Amino acid sequence: MTPAELSRTVLDAVRRAVDAGELSVELPDRVTVTEPGPGGCGDYATNVALRLARPAGRPPLRVADILRARLLGADGIKDVVVTGPGFLNISLRARDDLLTSLVREIRERGTEYGHGDALAGRTVVLRVPYEVRAEVVADAVARIVASQGGRTEIEHGEPVTLRPVPAPEDPAPLGADAARWALLHPAAHDRPRITADHLVQRETNPLFRVRYAHARVRALTRNAHDLGFTAEPAEAGAAQLAGHPLQTPLADHPRVLLAAATQHAPDRLARHLLAVADALLPLLAELLPVGEEKPTAAHRARLALAEAAGAVLAGGLSLLGIDAPEHL
């Protein structure tokens, strides 16, 4: 995490404390983070609690405690210590620690990783024309909105609020899964291609890459079981995976789901799943021991990372209404 990213994280903690009624202040334009001063500790420090104490009408230490509780749950932050009159001293997770925590979280939540309550209590009303692509897009939006705690009402007639470019022909001959992908993968303003390319089982077919990556993870998990080992996201093995290309798309998954829900754009989720699959596929060749090689912590960590990516693919495909096969 860079100082700029940490500054935004601290500012977000202030925003959430204000939204929750814990602090009554105007949000500062920015938060400054610096190296800890004398008596401080950790990687960075900030005096934001001291700055907000007077306008909040609270003692600086109380403001610091409120913000500390918010920061402890943030990605990339290992610990927060309050020192002196109210300085927040922040320790960051090592990149391998961050990856391990991310994999553990995904494995705990499974296909519901990224689901949340950001839209709880919200009802999204979609008015769509009687057209097959509009119907499919609206259904996918409803699924994604539900993953964020909201509900959707789909209506027909004018004024239309969701009108993707119609399909040039009936997609039904492609079959349910390929038809939905053909209609959902392009952005709403792009005309979908209803061609047999969506059925070709090769790397040139984006849907095949996504479903194949998931199916291969499931197969390799079975193979690992036959060899007598299981996935384990332990730090000893994960250190070799720090900064792996999968880390960013996996960490971004909750944000992508929320953006797809609020922008009524299931194409964002479809393209995100493709990014996850493309980052996952090169890893699959390294999951199992070769020849007389014995399973190591690195094998178990790589398998855990692959299984986490597989869970994201399965969960995302389900939200699009597409099957995630165990075999392909």
HELIX and SHEET records of a PDB file:
HELIX    1   1 PRO A    3  ASP A   19  1                                  17    
HELIX    2   2 VAL A   48  ALA A   56  1                                   9    
HELIX    3   3 PRO A   60  LEU A   71  1                                  12    
HELIX    4   4 ARG A   95  ARG A  109  1                                  15    
HELIX    5   5 GLY A  110  GLU A  112  5                                   3    
HELIX    6   6 VAL A  132  SER A  147  1                                  16    
HELIX    7   7 ALA A  172  LEU A  174  5                                   3    
HELIX    8   8 ALA A  176  LEU A  184  1                                   9    
HELIX    9   9 ALA A  196  LEU A  199  5                                   4    
HELIX   10  10 PRO A  206  ASP A  226  1                                  21    
HELIX   11  11 GLU A  235  ALA A  238  1                                   4    
HELIX   12  12 ALA A  239  LEU A  241  5                                   3    
HELIX   13  13 GLN A  247  THR A  262  1                                  16    
HELIX   14  14 PRO A  266  LEU A  280  1                                  15    
HELIX   15  15 LEU A  281  GLU A  286  5                                   6    
HELIX   16  16 ALA A  297  LEU A  319  1                                  23    
SHEET    1   A 3 TYR A  44  THR A  46  0                                        
SHEET    2   A 3 PHE A  87  LEU A  92 -1                                        
SHEET    3   A 3 ILE A  77  THR A  83 -1                                        
SHEET    1   B 2 THR A 123  VAL A 128  0                                        
SHEET    2   B 2 ARG A 151  HIS A 156  1                                        
END                                                                             
